[in-house]
Amino acid sequence: MSDLQPERPAPTPRELRKVAGASLVGTAVEFYDFFIYGTAAALVFGKIFFPALGTAAGTIAAFATFSVAFVARPLGSILFGHLGDRIGRKKSLTYTLLIMGLATFAIGLLPDAATIGIAAPILLVLLRILQGLAVGGEFAAAALLVAEYAPARKRGLYGSAPQIGSGIGSTMAVATFLVAGLVMSPEAFESWGWRLPFLFSIVLVGIGLYVRMRIDETPIFAEVLARQERVKVPLVEVFRCQPRQVLLAAGAMLMWSSFYYIGAVFFTSYGTTTLGLPRPTMLLINLVASLVFTLAVIVPAMLSDRVGRRRMIAIGNIVAISWALVLMPIIDIGTPLAVGTAVVVTMLIVAIANGPAASFLPEIFAARYRTTGVGVAYNLGSVLAGAIPPLLAASLLAAYGSYAISVMLAVYAVVATVAVLMLSETRGTSLRTGAGEAQDSPADVRVTT
């Protein structure tokens, strides 16, 4: 079965580049907004919004507000997955970008606890929930935007666009804080300088909206509309038809989610507070690590077109098991070189498993509920491996020492390895569900032309 209907011409290379660019730019903006919060939580939010708790408890409280967004992400995947499967991937992406941008800008204007008291952290949590809802709907629609355009044999390559975008967003987030911290005093940064990255996001959102409004709906969704295959409640349909795939796909994401957020968020706080490294040093390490991830993620994505998505993700998960057990001893050497090497290698391992994800997940689920299936699986994994590890790491550190963090990450990697090995290979899968076809999973349909 061909990946494209005979009556519909294949997208031109120019169209593919345009769609990939729209996915990349929009995802970069969304994840910039999402990650500047994580950086701010690690550096200043404990003092600004939870001053009465002290340094340690304030940091944990700040990480708790960071984690709130992960709890909201599955809700966002359900809401915007429903919209993506009912009214289109493009419209869903427009809504997520608007909500994320407005919430982020509002955080930049939010008075601190010294000004409005308990209302400050409450409003912060509410705005963080809006960020979580938005980013919860972002990945699935952005991944499908590219995957449903791309030819099957290059889907891994083109599917790396949202992954590259998330890396660019993370890099921009760290860079803005690094620049702000270098050009002003620590007092000025903690007083008002931290707000600048949040306020700057409104410019990026405008750019992202402009780019996304200039693309068309995906061919696959247009065919779903033409065949009148939309389902009334995609969430019910995906759990009726593919519950096993949802849970296993979520499990397969656990390694890179946990390693990524520990590396990008927790280590920033750990380096500056426990190890005593200067804030600019830790931000520079994170900047280099984000750049390395952004450049490296395309390689496993391309390789997945040759050797398979499942195999590449499994390789990353397996390598992560042994790396986790030496990670904290290397970090605890405490020198900038040791910490920098540990964080960069962690991000390289994350890239191996993360690169194929945006092509692997869409290939698992049927077209009629694909946005919901991808979003729920992705964000369920993010809750378990993005929200919990930074919080748990701080508690494990206080109770058992730093090596407990290594053990925690190794457990995540083991579970992720088992989950991905229980899934079928999807490389070469057609994303089209033809009229009258009864299969529940597109993994049963292979491209033959």
VEXDREN-2710 file (C-alpha; in Angstrom, 1 decimal):
% VEXDREN-2710
k/r/px/py/pz
1/MET/0.0/0.0/0.0
2/SER/1.4/3.4/-0.9
3/ASP/2.0/5.9/1.8
4/LEU/0.1/8.5/-0.3
5/GLN/-3.1/8.1/-2.2
6/PRO/-2.6/8.0/-6.0
7/GLU/-5.0/10.9/-6.5
8/ARG/-3.0/13.1/-4.3
9/PRO/0.4/14.1/-5.5
10/ALA/3.3/13.8/-3.1
11/PRO/4.4/17.0/-1.4
12/THR/7.3/18.7/-3.1
13/PRO/10.7/19.1/-1.3
14/ARG/9.9/22.8/-0.9
15/GLU/6.6/21.9/0.8
16/LEU/8.3/19.4/3.0
17/ARG/10.9/22.0/4.1
18/LYS/8.2/24.5/4.8
19/VAL/6.2/22.1/7.0
20/ALA/9.4/20.9/8.8
21/GLY/10.4/24.6/9.4
22/ALA/6.9/25.4/10.8
23/SER/7.1/22.5/13.1
24/LEU/10.6/23.3/14.2
25/VAL/10.0/27.1/14.8
26/GLY/6.8/26.6/16.6
27/THR/8.2/23.9/18.8
28/ALA/11.3/25.9/19.6
29/VAL/9.1/28.8/20.8
30/GLU/6.9/26.6/22.9
31/PHE/9.8/24.8/24.6
32/TYR/11.7/28.0/25.0
33/ASP/8.7/29.2/27.1
34/PHE/8.5/25.9/28.9
35/PHE/12.2/25.7/29.8
36/ILE/12.8/29.3/30.9
37/TYR/10.5/28.4/33.7
38/GLY/12.7/25.4/34.6
39/THR/15.8/27.5/34.6
40/ALA/14.2/30.2/36.7
41/ALA/12.9/27.6/39.1
42/ALA/16.4/26.3/39.6
43/LEU/18.0/29.7/40.1
44/VAL/15.6/32.3/41.6
45/PHE/12.0/31.2/42.1
46/GLY/12.6/29.7/45.5
47/LYS/13.8/33.0/46.9
48/ILE/11.2/35.2/45.0
49/PHE/8.0/33.2/45.5
50/PHE/8.8/31.0/48.6
51/PRO/11.1/33.2/50.7
52/ALA/9.7/32.0/54.0
53/LEU/10.6/28.4/53.4
54/GLY/14.4/28.9/53.3
55/THR/16.9/27.8/50.6
56/ALA/16.4/24.0/50.6
57/ALA/12.6/24.0/51.1
58/GLY/12.2/26.9/48.7
59/THR/14.1/25.1/46.0
60/ILE/11.9/22.0/46.4
61/ALA/8.8/24.2/46.3
62/ALA/10.0/25.9/43.1
63/PHE/10.6/22.5/41.6
64/ALA/7.1/21.5/42.7
65/THR/5.7/24.4/40.7
66/PHE/7.8/23.3/37.7
67/SER/6.4/19.8/38.1
68/VAL/2.8/21.1/38.2
69/ALA/3.0/21.6/34.4
70/PHE/3.7/17.9/33.9
71/VAL/0.5/17.0/35.7
72/ALA/-1.4/19.3/33.4
73/ARG/0.3/18.0/30.2
74/PRO/-1.9/14.8/29.9
75/LEU/-4.9/17.0/30.2
76/GLY/-3.5/19.2/27.5
77/SER/-2.9/16.2/25.3
78/ILE/-6.5/15.1/25.8
79/LEU/-7.9/18.6/25.0
80/PHE/-5.7/19.5/22.1
81/GLY/-5.6/15.9/20.9
82/HIS/-9.4/16.0/20.7
83/LEU/-9.1/19.2/18.7
84/GLY/-6.4/17.8/16.5
85/ASP/-8.4/14.8/15.6
86/ARG/-11.6/16.7/15.2
87/ILE/-10.7/20.0/13.6
88/GLY/-7.1/19.5/12.5
89/ARG/-3.4/19.5/13.5
90/LYS/-2.8/23.0/12.3
91/LYS/-5.6/24.7/14.4
92/SER/-4.5/22.7/17.4
93/LEU/-1.0/24.0/17.1
94/THR/-2.2/27.6/16.8
95/TYR/-4.1/27.4/20.0
96/THR/-1.2/25.8/22.0
97/LEU/1.2/28.5/20.8
98/LEU/-1.2/31.3/21.8
99/ILE/-1.9/29.9/25.3
100/MET/1.8/29.2/26.0
101/GLY/2.9/32.6/24.9
102/LEU/0.3/34.5/26.9
103/ALA/0.9/32.5/30.0
104/THR/4.7/32.9/29.8
105/PHE/4.4/36.7/29.2
106/ALA/2.1/36.9/32.3
107/ILE/4.7/35.2/34.4
108/GLY/7.2/37.9/33.4
109/LEU/4.7/40.5/34.8
110/LEU/3.8/38.6/38.0
111/PRO/4.5/40.4/41.3
112/ASP/6.6/38.5/43.8
113/ALA/5.7/37.2/47.3
114/ALA/7.1/40.3/49.0
115/THR/4.6/42.4/47.0
116/ILE/1.3/40.4/47.0
117/GLY/2.0/37.6/49.5
118/ILE/0.5/34.2/49.1
119/ALA/-1.3/35.3/45.9
120/ALA/2.1/35.3/44.1
121/PRO/2.8/31.6/44.3
122/ILE/-0.9/30.8/43.6
123/LEU/-0.9/32.8/40.4
124/LEU/2.4/31.3/39.5
125/VAL/1.0/27.8/39.8
126/LEU/-2.1/28.7/37.7
127/LEU/0.0/30.2/34.9
128/ARG/2.3/27.1/35.0
129/ILE/-0.8/24.9/34.6
130/LEU/-1.7/26.9/31.4
131/GLN/1.9/26.3/30.2
132/GLY/1.5/22.6/30.9
133/LEU/-1.8/22.4/29.0
134/ALA/-0.3/24.1/26.0
135/VAL/2.9/22.0/25.8
136/GLY/0.9/18.9/26.4
137/GLY/-0.9/19.5/23.1
138/GLU/2.2/20.7/21.3
139/PHE/4.3/17.7/20.7
140/ALA/1.7/15.4/19.2
141/ALA/0.3/17.9/16.7
142/ALA/3.9/19.2/15.8
143/ALA/5.1/15.6/15.2
144/LEU/2.0/14.7/13.1
145/LEU/2.4/17.9/11.1
146/VAL/5.7/16.6/9.8
147/ALA/5.1/12.8/9.9
148/GLU/1.8/13.0/7.9
149/TYR/3.6/15.0/5.2
150/ALA/6.9/13.1/5.0
151/PRO/7.5/10.1/2.7
152/ALA/7.8/6.9/4.7
153/ARG/11.4/6.3/3.8
154/LYS/12.5/9.7/5.1
155/ARG/10.0/10.1/8.0
156/GLY/12.7/9.7/10.6
157/LEU/14.7/12.5/9.1
158/TYR/11.9/14.9/8.7
159/GLY/10.4/13.8/12.0
160/SER/13.5/15.2/13.8
161/ALA/12.2/18.7/13.2
162/PRO/10.2/19.0/16.4
163/GLN/13.0/17.4/18.4
164/ILE/15.5/19.9/17.0
165/GLY/13.0/22.6/17.8
166/SER/12.8/21.5/21.4
167/GLY/16.6/21.6/21.6
168/ILE/16.7/25.1/20.1
169/GLY/14.1/26.2/22.6
170/SER/16.1/24.8/25.5
171/THR/19.3/26.4/24.1
172/MET/17.6/29.8/23.8
173/ALA/16.2/29.6/27.3
174/VAL/19.6/28.9/28.8
175/ALA/21.3/31.6/26.6
176/THR/18.9/34.3/27.7
177/PHE/19.5/33.6/31.4
178/LEU/23.2/33.4/30.8
179/VAL/23.3/36.7/29.1
180/ALA/21.0/38.4/31.6
181/GLY/23.2/37.0/34.5
182/LEU/26.4/38.2/32.9
183/VAL/25.3/41.8/32.1
184/MET/23.8/42.6/35.5
185/SER/24.6/42.1/39.1
186/PRO/23.1/39.1/41.0
187/GLU/20.9/41.5/43.0
188/ALA/19.5/43.1/39.8
189/PHE/19.0/39.6/38.2
190/GLU/17.0/38.4/41.2
191/SER/15.1/41.6/41.4
192/TRP/13.9/42.1/37.8
193/GLY/16.4/40.6/35.4
194/TRP/14.9/37.1/35.5
195/ARG/11.7/38.6/34.0
196/LEU/13.3/39.6/30.7
197/PRO/13.4/36.1/29.1
198/PHE/9.7/35.7/29.9
199/LEU/8.7/39.0/28.4
200/PHE/10.9/38.4/25.3
201/SER/8.8/35.3/24.6
202/ILE/6.0/37.4/23.2
203/VAL/8.2/38.3/20.2
204/LEU/9.0/34.7/19.5
205/VAL/5.3/33.7/19.8
206/GLY/4.5/36.3/17.1
207/ILE/7.1/34.8/14.8
208/GLY/5.9/31.2/15.5
209/LEU/2.3/32.1/14.7
210/TYR/3.2/33.8/11.5
211/VAL/5.1/30.7/10.3
212/ARG/2.4/28.3/11.3
213/MET/-0.4/30.2/9.7
214/ARG/1.3/29.9/6.3
215/ILE/1.0/26.1/6.1
216/ASP/-1.8/23.8/5.1
217/GLU/-3.5/21.0/7.0
218/THR/-1.8/17.6/6.6
219/PRO/-2.8/15.4/3.7
220/ILE/-3.7/12.5/6.0
221/PHE/-6.1/14.5/8.1
222/ALA/-7.7/15.9/4.9
223/GLU/-8.3/12.3/3.8
224/VAL/-9.8/11.4/7.2
225/LEU/-12.2/14.3/6.7
226/ALA/-13.0/13.3/3.1
227/ARG/-13.8/9.7/4.2
228/GLN/-15.8/11.0/7.2
229/GLU/-13.7/8.9/9.6
230/ARG/-13.5/11.3/12.5
231/VAL/-14.5/9.8/15.8
232/LYS/-16.6/11.6/18.4
233/VAL/-14.4/11.0/21.4
234/PRO/-10.8/10.1/20.3
235/LEU/-9.7/9.4/23.9
236/VAL/-12.3/6.7/24.3
237/GLU/-11.5/5.3/20.9
238/VAL/-7.7/5.1/21.4
239/PHE/-8.1/3.3/24.8
240/ARG/-10.7/1.0/23.3
241/CYS/-8.5/0.0/20.3
242/GLN/-4.9/0.4/21.5
243/PRO/-4.6/0.6/25.3
244/ARG/-1.5/-1.6/25.3
245/GLN/0.3/0.6/22.8
246/VAL/-0.5/3.7/24.8
247/LEU/1.0/2.3/28.0
248/LEU/4.1/0.8/26.3
249/ALA/4.8/3.9/24.3
250/ALA/4.6/6.0/27.5
251/GLY/7.0/3.5/29.1
252/ALA/9.4/3.7/26.2
253/MET/9.8/7.5/26.7
254/LEU/10.7/7.2/30.4
255/MET/14.5/7.1/30.0
256/TRP/15.0/10.2/27.9
257/SER/12.4/12.2/29.7
258/SER/13.9/11.6/33.1
259/PHE/17.5/12.0/32.0
260/TYR/16.7/15.2/30.1
261/TYR/14.9/17.0/32.9
262/ILE/17.4/15.9/35.5
263/GLY/20.2/17.2/33.2
264/ALA/18.5/20.4/32.2
265/VAL/16.8/21.4/35.5
266/PHE/18.0/19.6/38.6
267/PHE/21.7/19.7/37.8
268/THR/21.5/23.5/37.4
269/SER/20.4/23.7/41.0
270/TYR/22.7/20.9/42.3
271/GLY/25.8/22.5/40.6
272/THR/25.2/26.0/42.1
273/THR/24.0/25.0/45.6
274/THR/25.6/21.6/46.5
275/LEU/28.8/21.8/44.4
276/GLY/29.2/25.6/44.8
277/LEU/29.9/26.2/41.1
278/PRO/29.2/29.8/39.9
279/ARG/25.8/30.3/38.3
280/PRO/27.3/31.4/34.9
281/THR/29.4/28.3/34.9
282/MET/26.4/26.0/35.2
283/LEU/24.4/28.0/32.7
284/LEU/27.3/27.7/30.2
285/ILE/27.5/24.0/30.8
286/ASN/23.7/23.7/30.1
287/LEU/24.1/25.9/27.0
288/VAL/26.8/23.6/25.6
289/ALA/24.8/20.5/26.5
290/SER/21.7/21.9/24.8
291/LEU/23.6/22.7/21.6
292/VAL/25.1/19.3/21.6
293/PHE/21.7/17.7/21.9
294/THR/20.2/19.9/19.2
295/LEU/22.9/18.9/16.7
296/ALA/23.1/15.3/17.8
297/VAL/19.4/14.5/17.7
298/ILE/19.2/14.4/13.9
299/VAL/21.7/11.5/13.6
300/PRO/19.6/8.8/15.4
301/ALA/16.5/10.1/13.6
302/MET/18.2/9.5/10.3
303/LEU/19.5/6.2/11.3
304/SER/16.1/5.1/12.3
305/ASP/15.1/5.3/8.6
306/ARG/17.7/2.5/8.0
307/VAL/17.8/0.3/11.1
308/GLY/14.4/1.0/12.7
309/ARG/12.9/3.3/15.3
310/ARG/12.5/0.7/18.0
311/ARG/16.1/-0.4/17.7
312/MET/17.5/3.1/18.0
313/ILE/15.4/3.9/21.1
314/ALA/16.3/0.6/22.7
315/ILE/20.0/1.3/22.1
316/GLY/19.7/4.6/23.9
317/ASN/17.8/3.1/26.8
318/ILE/20.3/0.3/27.2
319/VAL/23.3/2.6/27.2
320/ALA/21.6/4.8/29.7
321/ILE/21.4/2.0/32.3
322/SER/25.1/1.7/32.7
323/TRP/25.7/5.5/32.3
324/ALA/23.2/6.2/35.1
325/LEU/25.3/4.2/37.6
326/VAL/28.4/6.3/37.0
327/LEU/26.7/9.7/36.4
328/MET/26.5/11.0/40.0
329/PRO/30.1/9.9/41.0
330/ILE/31.4/11.9/38.0
331/ILE/29.2/14.9/38.8
332/ASP/30.4/14.8/42.4
333/ILE/34.0/15.3/41.4
334/GLY/32.7/18.9/41.4
335/THR/35.0/20.4/38.8
336/PRO/33.5/22.3/35.8
337/LEU/35.1/19.8/33.4
338/ALA/33.7/16.8/35.2
339/VAL/30.2/18.3/35.5
340/GLY/30.3/19.6/32.0
341/THR/31.3/16.2/30.6
342/ALA/28.7/14.4/32.6
343/VAL/25.8/16.7/31.5
344/VAL/26.9/16.6/27.8
345/VAL/27.2/12.8/27.7
346/THR/23.8/12.6/29.3
347/MET/22.3/14.8/26.6
348/LEU/24.0/12.7/23.9
349/ILE/22.4/9.5/25.3
350/VAL/19.0/11.3/25.5
351/ALA/19.4/12.3/21.8
352/ILE/19.8/8.6/20.8
353/ALA/16.4/7.7/22.1
354/ASN/14.7/11.1/21.6
355/GLY/15.6/11.5/17.9
356/PRO/13.3/8.8/16.5
357/ALA/10.4/9.5/18.9
358/ALA/8.5/12.0/16.7
359/SER/8.3/9.4/13.9
360/PHE/8.0/6.3/16.1
361/LEU/4.9/7.5/18.1
362/PRO/2.8/8.6/15.1
363/GLU/3.5/5.3/13.4
364/ILE/2.0/3.4/16.3
365/PHE/-1.5/4.9/16.2
366/ALA/-4.4/4.9/13.6
367/ALA/-5.1/8.1/11.8
368/ARG/-8.6/8.7/13.2
369/TYR/-7.3/9.2/16.8
370/ARG/-3.6/9.7/16.2
371/THR/-3.1/13.1/17.8
372/THR/-4.8/11.9/21.0
373/GLY/-2.9/8.6/21.0
374/VAL/0.5/10.3/20.5
375/GLY/-0.2/13.1/22.9
376/VAL/-1.5/10.9/25.8
377/ALA/1.4/8.4/25.4
378/TYR/4.1/11.1/25.2
379/ASN/2.7/13.2/28.1
380/LEU/2.0/10.2/30.3
381/GLY/5.7/9.4/30.0
382/SER/6.5/13.0/30.7
383/VAL/4.5/13.1/33.9
384/LEU/6.2/9.9/35.2
385/ALA/9.7/10.9/34.1
386/GLY/9.7/14.7/33.9
387/ALA/7.7/15.8/36.9
388/ILE/8.8/13.2/39.4
389/PRO/12.6/12.9/39.0
390/PRO/13.5/16.5/39.9
391/LEU/11.3/16.4/43.0
392/LEU/12.4/12.9/43.9
393/ALA/16.1/13.7/43.3
394/ALA/16.0/16.6/45.8
395/SER/14.4/14.3/48.4
396/LEU/16.7/11.4/47.7
397/LEU/19.7/13.6/47.9
398/ALA/18.7/14.8/51.4
399/ALA/17.9/11.3/52.7
400/TYR/20.3/9.0/51.0
401/GLY/23.0/11.0/49.2
402/SER/23.7/11.7/45.6
403/TYR/24.2/8.0/44.4
404/ALA/20.5/7.4/45.1
405/ILE/19.8/9.7/42.1
406/SER/22.0/7.4/39.9
407/VAL/19.9/4.4/41.0
408/MET/16.7/6.2/40.3
409/LEU/17.8/7.0/36.8
410/ALA/19.0/3.5/36.2
411/VAL/15.5/2.1/37.2
412/TYR/13.8/4.5/34.7
413/ALA/16.2/3.3/32.0
414/VAL/15.5/-0.4/32.7
415/VAL/11.7/0.1/32.6
416/ALA/12.0/2.1/29.4
417/THR/14.1/-0.6/27.8
418/VAL/11.6/-3.3/28.7
419/ALA/8.7/-1.2/27.3
420/VAL/10.3/-0.4/24.0
421/LEU/11.3/-4.1/23.4
422/MET/7.6/-5.1/23.9
423/LEU/6.5/-2.8/21.0
424/SER/6.7/-3.7/17.4
425/GLU/9.0/-2.1/14.9
426/THR/7.2/0.7/12.9
427/ARG/9.7/1.8/10.3
428/GLY/8.0/1.7/6.8
429/THR/4.5/1.9/8.3
430/SER/1.9/3.7/6.3
431/LEU/0.2/6.5/8.2
432/ARG/-2.9/6.2/6.0
433/THR/-5.9/4.3/7.2
434/GLY/-7.8/3.7/4.0
435/ALA/-11.6/3.6/3.7
436/GLY/-13.0/0.4/5.0
437/GLU/-9.8/-0.8/6.6
438/ALA/-10.4/-2.5/9.9
439/GLN/-7.0/-2.5/11.5
440/ASP/-6.6/-0.7/14.8
441/SER/-2.9/-0.1/14.5
442/PRO/-1.2/1.3/11.4
443/ALA/1.8/-0.9/12.4
444/ASP/-0.1/-3.7/10.6
445/VAL/0.2/-1.8/7.3
446/ARG/3.5/-1.6/5.5
447/VAL/4.6/0.5/2.6
448/THR/5.2/-1.7/-0.5
449/THR/5.8/1.0/-3.1
END
